[in-house]
Amino acid sequence: MHSSNPHVELFRRLALSLPGAIESSHMGHPDFRFNGRIFATLSAQEKGCGMVKLTPEQQQSFVAEQPETFSPVQGGWGRMGSTFVHLDAADEALIAGALSTAYHNLLKKQSEKKQKKSGGKSREPRE
């Protein structure tokens, strides 16, 4: 079910504009994934919030710079970097920046996992 809130639709459109991003659902709430991994959700859209997965350090700087726009999710998820984006207070550039940061965190994590699996070697064809 799509919301008619223009801020929610903007968050959705920007999330889906990232290369390879798809919309899925987790516990009845829309989420946005790349390679099966969630980088953002609309789990709090009824509160007017989107959520992006940042590192704790990124979260601190987003919250410090834009406290009316960003806040940590309550509890353990928030301590690990899950961050609410208060959509009514955010402009398109802020939403796009937060989504892009979360998306690139995921890309970095996935490429580090691939390197670990291949023993950190570049992917040379085997003889």
Residue pairs with C-beta under 8 A, 6 or more apart in sequence:
2 9
2 12
3 9
3 42
3 45
5 45
5 48
5 87
7 48
7 87
7 88
7 90
8 42
8 45
8 48
8 50
8 87
10 87
10 92
10 95
11 40
11 42
11 50
11 85
11 87
11 95
11 99
12 23
12 30
12 32
12 42
14 92
14 95
14 96
14 99
15 21
15 23
15 32
15 39
15 40
15 99
16 22
16 23
16 32
18 32
18 34
18 99
18 100
18 103
20 34
20 35
21 32
21 33
21 34
21 39
21 103
22 32
22 33
22 34
23 30
23 31
23 32
23 33
24 30
24 31
24 32
24 33
24 38
25 31
26 38
26 41
26 43
27 43
29 41
29 42
29 43
29 45
30 41
30 42
30 43
30 45
31 38
31 40
31 41
31 42
31 43
32 38
32 39
32 40
32 41
32 99
33 39
34 103
34 106
34 107
34 110
35 106
35 110
37 106
37 109
37 110
38 53
39 52
39 53
39 99
39 102
39 103
39 105
39 106
40 50
40 51
40 52
40 53
40 99
40 102
40 103
41 50
41 51
42 50
42 51
43 51
44 50
44 51
44 84
48 86
48 87
48 88
49 84
49 85
49 86
49 87
50 84
50 85
50 87
50 95
51 73
51 82
51 83
51 84
51 85
52 82
52 83
52 85
52 98
52 99
52 101
52 102
53 81
53 82
53 83
53 102
53 105
53 106
54 62
54 81
54 82
54 83
54 98
54 101
54 102
54 105
55 81
55 105
56 79
56 80
56 81
58 81
58 83
58 101
58 105
59 70
59 72
59 78
59 81
59 83
62 69
62 70
62 83
62 98
62 101
63 70
63 71
63 72
63 83
66 89
66 90
66 94
68 86
68 89
69 85
69 86
69 89
69 90
69 94
70 83
70 84
70 85
70 86
70 98
71 83
71 84
71 86
72 78
72 79
72 82
72 83
72 84
73 82
73 83
73 84
83 98
85 94
85 95
85 98
87 95
90 98
